[in-house]
Amino acid sequence: MIYLAYVVFLILNLNQPQPILNETIEESVNQFTKELANKYSSNFKVSVAILEFRTSSNKVSRLNQLIQKELHQSIAAYNNFKVIEQYSVNHILEEQGWSLENANSFKSYSAINEKLFKNTGTIADVFLYGIISLDEENVFITGCIVPGGVISNGSKKTFKIPVNNLPSDYLEKD
């Protein structure tokens, strides 16, 4: 019985994002990219769609573009990843009305992949998106890795960045 309780405790706690103190967006993104690389350390090219980084109130954050740009740069250091062209991804997300509410829906990822294939000839093997929250001292970015649009196979990692390490025009409260 104790063993069963311990296993349940481990399962519940391993699925929870653990805050990590990082000093900059770049360091956080590099850490997130390493997490992605650990999941996909094969010789096959993995197509990556970088979705939006939204506030917890579901608004596209001003940090979104900065994080997307940093992710592109960080992922480029790995030979086994191909990032799908961001303009096409952003256009499809707007067209589909993607939001945090449908981030857990396989149907949403399937629709995005269908449009990606029609527009770019590529299907995403993995989707990346994130949730951004802010308090008086820190910005918290939870990055989500969703393989093939199956959220149950995904993972999350949360990063904590001091607000004084970000330009003030990027900071917006929910």
GROMACS elastic network, one bead per residue, 0.5 to 0.9 nm:
[ bonds ]
;  ai    aj funct       b0    kb
    1     4     6  0.51243   500
    1     5     6  0.63258   500
    1     6     6  0.86413   500
    2     5     6  0.50962   500
    2     6     6  0.61270   500
    2     7     6  0.86490   500
    3     6     6  0.50524   500
    3     7     6  0.62143   500
    3     8     6  0.86941   500
    4     7     6  0.51140   500
    4     8     6  0.62281   500
    4     9     6  0.85614   500
    5     8     6  0.51457   500
    5     9     6  0.60906   500
    5    10     6  0.86441   500
    6     9     6  0.50023   500
    6    10     6  0.61785   500
    6    11     6  0.86444   500
    7    10     6  0.51170   500
    7    11     6  0.61716   500
    7    12     6  0.86374   500
    8    11     6  0.51398   500
    8    12     6  0.61688   500
    8    13     6  0.85744   500
    9    12     6  0.53022   500
    9    13     6  0.61299   500
    9    14     6  0.84882   500
   10    13     6  0.51903   500
   10    14     6  0.58241   500
   10    15     6  0.85374   500
   11    14     6  0.53420   500
   11    15     6  0.64481   500
   12    15     6  0.56310   500
   12    16     6  0.68812   500
   13    16     6  0.53140   500
   13    17     6  0.84176   500
   14    17     6  0.77705   500
   14    18     6  0.87622   500
   15   155     6  0.73158   500
   15   156     6  0.77666   500
   16   155     6  0.88180   500
   16   156     6  0.74650   500
   16   157     6  0.84008   500
   17   142     6  0.75456   500
   17   155     6  0.81833   500
   17   156     6  0.54869   500
   17   157     6  0.50225   500
   17   158     6  0.55610   500
   18   156     6  0.85130   500
   18   157     6  0.64282   500
   18   158     6  0.58474   500
   18   159     6  0.81267   500
   19   140     6  0.81362   500
   19   142     6  0.87090   500
   19   157     6  0.74314   500
   19   159     6  0.55009   500
   19   160     6  0.63330   500
   20    28     6  0.87841   500
   20   157     6  0.83707   500
   20   158     6  0.64399   500
   20   159     6  0.50241   500
   20   160     6  0.58727   500
   20   161     6  0.87993   500
   21    28     6  0.86356   500
   21   159     6  0.61590   500
   21   161     6  0.64653   500
   21   162     6  0.85501   500
   22    25     6  0.78056   500
   22    27     6  0.63029   500
   22    28     6  0.58435   500
   22    31     6  0.89440   500
   22   159     6  0.63516   500
   22   160     6  0.58188   500
   22   161     6  0.55017   500
   22   162     6  0.81244   500
   23    26     6  0.84365   500
   23    27     6  0.66881   500
   23    28     6  0.76279   500
   23   160     6  0.78539   500
   23   161     6  0.54827   500
   23   162     6  0.67314   500
   23   165     6  0.69020   500
   24    27     6  0.52814   500
   24    28     6  0.62880   500
   24    29     6  0.86016   500
   24   160     6  0.88763   500
   24   161     6  0.60849   500
   24   162     6  0.79562   500
   24   165     6  0.62464   500
   24   166     6  0.75342   500
   25    28     6  0.50693   500
   25    29     6  0.60131   500
   25    30     6  0.84981   500
   25    66     6  0.83380   500
   25    67     6  0.71237   500
   25    70     6  0.78560   500
   25   159     6  0.88953   500
   25   161     6  0.72271   500
   25   165     6  0.84696   500
   25   166     6  0.80047   500
   26    29     6  0.51474   500
   26    30     6  0.60934   500
   26    31     6  0.86028   500
   26    67     6  0.81456   500
   26    70     6  0.63186   500
   26    71     6  0.84800   500
   26    74     6  0.83398   500
   27    30     6  0.50876   500
   27    31     6  0.61992   500
   27    32     6  0.86345   500
   28    31     6  0.51155   500
   28    32     6  0.62061   500
   28    33     6  0.86148   500
   28   141     6  0.85310   500
   28   158     6  0.88430   500
   28   159     6  0.61669   500
   28   160     6  0.81909   500
   28   161     6  0.81118   500
   29    33     6  0.60546   500
   29    34     6  0.85657   500
   29    67     6  0.72051   500
   29    70     6  0.65454   500
   29    71     6  0.60508   500
   29    74     6  0.71039   500
   29   143     6  0.87512   500
   29   159     6  0.88885   500
   30    34     6  0.62129   500
   30    35     6  0.87060   500
   30    70     6  0.82499   500
   30    71     6  0.76296   500
   30    74     6  0.58885   500
   30    75     6  0.82680   500
   31    34     6  0.50966   500
   31    35     6  0.64353   500
   31    36     6  0.88339   500
   31   159     6  0.89295   500
   32    35     6  0.50610   500
   32    36     6  0.64323   500
   32    37     6  0.87369   500
   32    71     6  0.85742   500
   32   143     6  0.70145   500
   32   144     6  0.89182   500
   32   157     6  0.70687   500
   32   158     6  0.88574   500
   32   159     6  0.87728   500
   33    37     6  0.61012   500
   33    38     6  0.85737   500
   33    71     6  0.72338   500
   33    74     6  0.65505   500
   33    75     6  0.62629   500
   34    38     6  0.60858   500
   34    39     6  0.86715   500
   34    75     6  0.88081   500
   35    38     6  0.51700   500
   35    39     6  0.65357   500
   35    40     6  0.89015   500
   35   145     6  0.88082   500
   35   157     6  0.83561   500
   36    39     6  0.52429   500
   36    40     6  0.63857   500
   36    41     6  0.86772   500
   36    75     6  0.89239   500
   36   145     6  0.71837   500
   37    40     6  0.50655   500
   37    41     6  0.57102   500
   37    42     6  0.89505   500
   37    75     6  0.85867   500
   37    78     6  0.77940   500
   37    80     6  0.85993   500
   37    81     6  0.86189   500
   38    41     6  0.57065   500
   39    42     6  0.88501   500
   40    43     6  0.87618   500
   40    44     6  0.86971   500
   40    46     6  0.76080   500
   40    80     6  0.81041   500
   40    81     6  0.87631   500
   41    44     6  0.85300   500
   41    80     6  0.77161   500
   42    45     6  0.79351   500
   42    46     6  0.87245   500
   42    80     6  0.71176   500
   43    79     6  0.85480   500
   43    80     6  0.62209   500
   44    80     6  0.59998   500
   44    81     6  0.83269   500
   45    79     6  0.76963   500
   45    81     6  0.53345   500
   45    82     6  0.64993   500
   46    80     6  0.60107   500
   46    82     6  0.59684   500
   46    83     6  0.83123   500
   46   124     6  0.78185   500
   46   125     6  0.59442   500
   46   126     6  0.74670   500
   47    80     6  0.87226   500
   47    81     6  0.59697   500
   47    83     6  0.58007   500
   47    84     6  0.65418   500
   47   122     6  0.75938   500
   47   123     6  0.69119   500
   47   125     6  0.51100   500
   47   126     6  0.65398   500
   47   127     6  0.87368   500
   48    81     6  0.68214   500
   48    82     6  0.60175   500
   48    84     6  0.58980   500
   48   123     6  0.86234   500
   48   124     6  0.54110   500
   48   125     6  0.60885   500
   48   126     6  0.51039   500
   48   127     6  0.58846   500
   48   128     6  0.73898   500
   49    82     6  0.88425   500
   49    83     6  0.61307   500
   49    84     6  0.54091   500
   49    85     6  0.80330   500
   49    86     6  0.77565   500
   49    89     6  0.68543   500
   49   123     6  0.86714   500
   49   124     6  0.56900   500
   49   125     6  0.79173   500
   49   126     6  0.64119   500
   49   128     6  0.62965   500
   49   129     6  0.87816   500
   50    53     6  0.89819   500
   50    68     6  0.67217   500
   50    71     6  0.79636   500
   50    72     6  0.83919   500
   50    83     6  0.74997   500
   50    84     6  0.75986   500
   50    85     6  0.89426   500
   50    86     6  0.71174   500
   50    89     6  0.73248   500
   50    90     6  0.86519   500
   50   126     6  0.86664   500
   50   127     6  0.59782   500
   50   129     6  0.62622   500
   51    68     6  0.80738   500
   51    86     6  0.84875   500
   51    89     6  0.69684   500
   51    90     6  0.71400   500
   51    93     6  0.75260   500
   51    98     6  0.89423   500
   51   127     6  0.67467   500
   51   128     6  0.56632   500
   51   130     6  0.79558   500
   52    60     6  0.68130   500
   52    61     6  0.83290   500
   52    64     6  0.61644   500
   52    65     6  0.83354   500
   52    68     6  0.77863   500
   52    90     6  0.78205   500
   52    93     6  0.82723   500
   52    98     6  0.87248   500
   52    99     6  0.84134   500
   52   128     6  0.79834   500
   52   129     6  0.53191   500
   52   130     6  0.65693   500
   52   131     6  0.85874   500
   53    59     6  0.86911   500
   53    60     6  0.63740   500
   53    61     6  0.63205   500
   53    62     6  0.88558   500
   53    63     6  0.73720   500
   53    65     6  0.82781   500
   53    67     6  0.75622   500
   53    68     6  0.80685   500
   53   128     6  0.88530   500
   53   129     6  0.55010   500
   53   131     6  0.55378   500
   53   132     6  0.66899   500
   53   141     6  0.83714   500
   53   142     6  0.88090   500
   53   143     6  0.81165   500
   54    57     6  0.77033   500
   54    58     6  0.54862   500
   54    59     6  0.52724   500
   54    61     6  0.50149   500
   54    62     6  0.86289   500
   54    63     6  0.84331   500
   54    64     6  0.68905   500
   54    99     6  0.82011   500
   54   100     6  0.76531   500
   54   129     6  0.81681   500
   54   130     6  0.62665   500
   54   131     6  0.50743   500
   54   132     6  0.58384   500
   54   133     6  0.86854   500
   55    58     6  0.51675   500
   55    59     6  0.52672   500
   55    60     6  0.63542   500
   55    61     6  0.56790   500
   55   130     6  0.84014   500
   55   131     6  0.54821   500
   55   133     6  0.57976   500
   55   134     6  0.86138   500
   55   172     6  0.88205   500
   55   173     6  0.83840   500
   55   174     6  0.68183   500
   56    59     6  0.74665   500
   56   100     6  0.82995   500
   56   131     6  0.58387   500
   56   132     6  0.60132   500
   56   133     6  0.59004   500
   56   174     6  0.71341   500
   57   100     6  0.87980   500
   57   133     6  0.87779   500
   57   174     6  0.60110   500
   58    61     6  0.85680   500
   58    99     6  0.65354   500
   58   100     6  0.60362   500
   58   101     6  0.81650   500
   58   131     6  0.82543   500
   58   174     6  0.89155   500
   59    99     6  0.84068   500
   59   174     6  0.83595   500
   60    63     6  0.82828   500
   60    64     6  0.65964   500
   60    99     6  0.89408   500
   61    64     6  0.51402   500
   61    65     6  0.81244   500
   61   131     6  0.89243   500
   61   132     6  0.74313   500
   61   170     6  0.80782   500
   61   171     6  0.86259   500
   61   172     6  0.76901   500
   62    65     6  0.66787   500
   62    66     6  0.77478   500
   62   169     6  0.81192   500
   62   170     6  0.53747   500
   62   171     6  0.74028   500
   62   172     6  0.76531   500
   63    66     6  0.52402   500
   63    67     6  0.60470   500
   63    68     6  0.85061   500
   63   132     6  0.84227   500
   63   170     6  0.57839   500
   63   171     6  0.77846   500
   64    67     6  0.52517   500
   64    68     6  0.60601   500
   64    69     6  0.85784   500
   64   130     6  0.87312   500
   65    68     6  0.50596   500
   65    69     6  0.60896   500
   65    70     6  0.85577   500
   66    69     6  0.51688   500
   66    70     6  0.61664   500
   66    71     6  0.85693   500
   67    70     6  0.50491   500
   67    71     6  0.60046   500
   67    72     6  0.85820   500
   68    71     6  0.50719   500
   68    72     6  0.62530   500
   68    73     6  0.87613   500
   68    86     6  0.82553   500
   69    72     6  0.51864   500
   69    73     6  0.64086   500
   69    74     6  0.86786   500
   70    73     6  0.51219   500
   70    74     6  0.60173   500
   70    75     6  0.84875   500
   71    74     6  0.50258   500
   71    75     6  0.58750   500
   71    76     6  0.83198   500
   72    75     6  0.53682   500
   72    76     6  0.61183   500
   72    83     6  0.68960   500
   72    86     6  0.88974   500
   73    76     6  0.52293   500
   73    77     6  0.71234   500
   74    77     6  0.57487   500
   74    78     6  0.79170   500
   75    78     6  0.56556   500
   75    79     6  0.84812   500
   75    81     6  0.67252   500
   75    82     6  0.81019   500
   75    83     6  0.76079   500
   76    79     6  0.71575   500
   76    81     6  0.72621   500
   76    82     6  0.78080   500
   76    83     6  0.80182   500
   77    81     6  0.88153   500
   78    81     6  0.61054   500
   78    82     6  0.88954   500
   79    82     6  0.80518   500
   83    86     6  0.79160   500
   83   124     6  0.87431   500
   84    87     6  0.88738   500
   84    88     6  0.78574   500
   84    89     6  0.71986   500
   84   116     6  0.86257   500
   84   120     6  0.81193   500
   84   122     6  0.74700   500
   84   123     6  0.86184   500
   84   124     6  0.75360   500
   85    88     6  0.57738   500
   85    89     6  0.65660   500
   85    90     6  0.89756   500
   85   120     6  0.81322   500
   86    90     6  0.60203   500
   86    91     6  0.84270   500
   87    90     6  0.52238   500
   87    91     6  0.60825   500
   87    92     6  0.86090   500
   88    91     6  0.51083   500
   88    92     6  0.61568   500
   88    93     6  0.86057   500
   88   116     6  0.73982   500
   88   119     6  0.72891   500
   88   120     6  0.75740   500
   89    92     6  0.51961   500
   89    93     6  0.61681   500
   89    94     6  0.86888   500
   89   112     6  0.82462   500
   89   116     6  0.71544   500
   90    93     6  0.50767   500
   90    94     6  0.62317   500
   90    95     6  0.85529   500
   91    94     6  0.52462   500
   91    95     6  0.61312   500
   91    96     6  0.86040   500
   92    96     6  0.59304   500
   92    97     6  0.83556   500
   92    98     6  0.85276   500
   92   112     6  0.66796   500
   92   115     6  0.67951   500
   92   116     6  0.74074   500
   92   119     6  0.89930   500
   93    96     6  0.51215   500
   93    97     6  0.59075   500
   93    98     6  0.51525   500
   93    99     6  0.83582   500
   93   112     6  0.72650   500
   94    97     6  0.51359   500
   94    98     6  0.65258   500
   95    98     6  0.79489   500
   96   108     6  0.81408   500
   96   111     6  0.78677   500
   96   112     6  0.73609   500
   98   101     6  0.80294   500
   98   102     6  0.65405   500
   98   103     6  0.74864   500
   98   108     6  0.75830   500
   98   112     6  0.88770   500
   99   102     6  0.56704   500
   99   103     6  0.63710   500
  100   104     6  0.77767   500
  100   130     6  0.88993   500
  100   131     6  0.82671   500
  101   104     6  0.71245   500
  101   105     6  0.83290   500
  102   105     6  0.51563   500
  102   106     6  0.84852   500
  102   107     6  0.85808   500
  102   108     6  0.63839   500
  102   109     6  0.87882   500
  103   106     6  0.81378   500
  103   108     6  0.72912   500
  103   109     6  0.79517   500
  103   129     6  0.85896   500
  103   149     6  0.88585   500
  103   151     6  0.81732   500
  104   107     6  0.88889   500
  104   108     6  0.81350   500
  104   109     6  0.87701   500
  104   149     6  0.83294   500
  104   150     6  0.80377   500
  104   151     6  0.59128   500
  104   152     6  0.87503   500
  105   108     6  0.53177   500
  105   109     6  0.68022   500
  105   110     6  0.88141   500
  105   149     6  0.77560   500
  105   150     6  0.80443   500
  105   151     6  0.76872   500
  106   109     6  0.51900   500
  106   110     6  0.61313   500
  106   111     6  0.86363   500
  106   148     6  0.85604   500
  106   149     6  0.53832   500
  106   150     6  0.59014   500
  106   151     6  0.74014   500
  107   110     6  0.50216   500
  107   111     6  0.61883   500
  107   112     6  0.86503   500
  107   149     6  0.82754   500
  108   111     6  0.51363   500
  108   112     6  0.62344   500
  108   113     6  0.86212   500
  108   149     6  0.80876   500
  109   113     6  0.60744   500
  109   114     6  0.85264   500
  109   127     6  0.82539   500
  109   148     6  0.77356   500
  109   149     6  0.50631   500
  109   150     6  0.82655   500
  110   113     6  0.50411   500
  110   114     6  0.60929   500
  110   115     6  0.86837   500
  110   148     6  0.85022   500
  110   149     6  0.70055   500
  111   114     6  0.50488   500
  111   115     6  0.63188   500
  111   116     6  0.85423   500
  112   115     6  0.52325   500
  112   116     6  0.60326   500
  112   117     6  0.85981   500
  112   123     6  0.88920   500
  112   124     6  0.87808   500
  113   117     6  0.60559   500
  113   118     6  0.85763   500
  113   122     6  0.79878   500
  113   123     6  0.54232   500
  113   124     6  0.62436   500
  113   149     6  0.89270   500
  114   117     6  0.52443   500
  114   118     6  0.63709   500
  114   119     6  0.87383   500
  114   123     6  0.75052   500
  115   118     6  0.50492   500
  115   119     6  0.60438   500
  115   120     6  0.82825   500
  115   123     6  0.88954   500
  116   119     6  0.51378   500
  116   120     6  0.55339   500
  116   121     6  0.67236   500
  116   122     6  0.60721   500
  116   123     6  0.61713   500
  116   124     6  0.78064   500
  117   120     6  0.53907   500
  117   123     6  0.54804   500
  117   124     6  0.86801   500
  118   121     6  0.58875   500
  118   122     6  0.80675   500
  119   122     6  0.80880   500
  120   123     6  0.83162   500
  124   127     6  0.66841   500
  124   147     6  0.86202   500
  124   148     6  0.68761   500
  124   149     6  0.86324   500
  125   146     6  0.87187   500
  125   147     6  0.60623   500
  125   149     6  0.80521   500
  126   145     6  0.68936   500
  126   146     6  0.55643   500
  126   148     6  0.51626   500
  126   149     6  0.68873   500
  127   144     6  0.80262   500
  127   145     6  0.59755   500
  127   146     6  0.50225   500
  127   147     6  0.62898   500
  127   148     6  0.71009   500
  127   149     6  0.67213   500
  128   143     6  0.70604   500
  128   144     6  0.55827   500
  128   146     6  0.63138   500
  128   147     6  0.87445   500
  129   142     6  0.84547   500
  129   143     6  0.59200   500
  129   144     6  0.53184   500
  129   145     6  0.70091   500
  129   146     6  0.83276   500
  130   141     6  0.66264   500
  130   142     6  0.53175   500
  130   144     6  0.55900   500
  130   145     6  0.87785   500
  130   156     6  0.87665   500
  131   140     6  0.80316   500
  131   141     6  0.57369   500
  131   142     6  0.51419   500
  131   143     6  0.66993   500
  131   144     6  0.82417   500
  132   139     6  0.69983   500
  132   140     6  0.56326   500
  132   142     6  0.64457   500
  132   143     6  0.87468   500
  133   138     6  0.85163   500
  133   139     6  0.58481   500
  133   140     6  0.51606   500
  133   141     6  0.66166   500
  133   142     6  0.85868   500
  133   172     6  0.89658   500
  133   173     6  0.76374   500
  133   174     6  0.75801   500
  134   137     6  0.77711   500
  134   138     6  0.59137   500
  134   140     6  0.60903   500
  134   141     6  0.87713   500
  134   163     6  0.83107   500
  134   171     6  0.78852   500
  134   172     6  0.76411   500
  134   173     6  0.62335   500
  134   174     6  0.78314   500
  135   138     6  0.55273   500
  135   139     6  0.65535   500
  135   140     6  0.83466   500
  135   163     6  0.85579   500
  135   173     6  0.78230   500
  136   139     6  0.85089   500
  136   163     6  0.76601   500
  137   161     6  0.85243   500
  137   162     6  0.58111   500
  137   163     6  0.55601   500
  137   164     6  0.77597   500
  138   160     6  0.62235   500
  138   161     6  0.53934   500
  138   164     6  0.82078   500
  139   159     6  0.80358   500
  139   160     6  0.57023   500
  139   161     6  0.51396   500
  139   162     6  0.62253   500
  139   163     6  0.59946   500
  139   166     6  0.89310   500
  139   171     6  0.83710   500
  140   158     6  0.66263   500
  140   159     6  0.55553   500
  140   161     6  0.64561   500
  140   162     6  0.88504   500
  141   157     6  0.81510   500
  141   158     6  0.55001   500
  141   159     6  0.51579   500
  141   160     6  0.65793   500
  141   161     6  0.81218   500
  142   156     6  0.64275   500
  142   157     6  0.54698   500
  142   159     6  0.62796   500
  142   160     6  0.88688   500
  143   155     6  0.83616   500
  143   156     6  0.55836   500
  143   157     6  0.53554   500
  143   158     6  0.62477   500
  143   159     6  0.80505   500
  144   154     6  0.70608   500
  144   155     6  0.58184   500
  144   157     6  0.66822   500
  144   158     6  0.88245   500
  145   151     6  0.82665   500
  145   153     6  0.86931   500
  145   154     6  0.52724   500
  145   155     6  0.53046   500
  145   156     6  0.63527   500
  145   157     6  0.86476   500
  146   149     6  0.54325   500
  146   150     6  0.60518   500
  146   151     6  0.54486   500
  146   152     6  0.81366   500
  146   153     6  0.67435   500
  146   155     6  0.68627   500
  146   156     6  0.88940   500
  147   150     6  0.58532   500
  147   151     6  0.72833   500
  147   152     6  0.89610   500
  147   153     6  0.63867   500
  147   154     6  0.59744   500
  147   155     6  0.89391   500
  148   151     6  0.83852   500
  148   153     6  0.86381   500
  149   152     6  0.89584   500
  149   153     6  0.85827   500
  149   154     6  0.84304   500
  150   153     6  0.56603   500
  150   154     6  0.67854   500
  151   155     6  0.79935   500
  152   155     6  0.82036   500
  161   164     6  0.84671   500
  161   165     6  0.70536   500
  161   166     6  0.81909   500
  162   165     6  0.56020   500
  162   166     6  0.75308   500
  163   166     6  0.54881   500
  163   167     6  0.81249   500
  163   168     6  0.79799   500
  163   171     6  0.77446   500
  164   167     6  0.75233   500
  164   168     6  0.79528   500
  166   169     6  0.84066   500
  166   170     6  0.69415   500
  166   171     6  0.75983   500
  167   170     6  0.56617   500
  167   171     6  0.72901   500
  168   171     6  0.53799   500
  168   172     6  0.85334   500
  169   172     6  0.77702   500
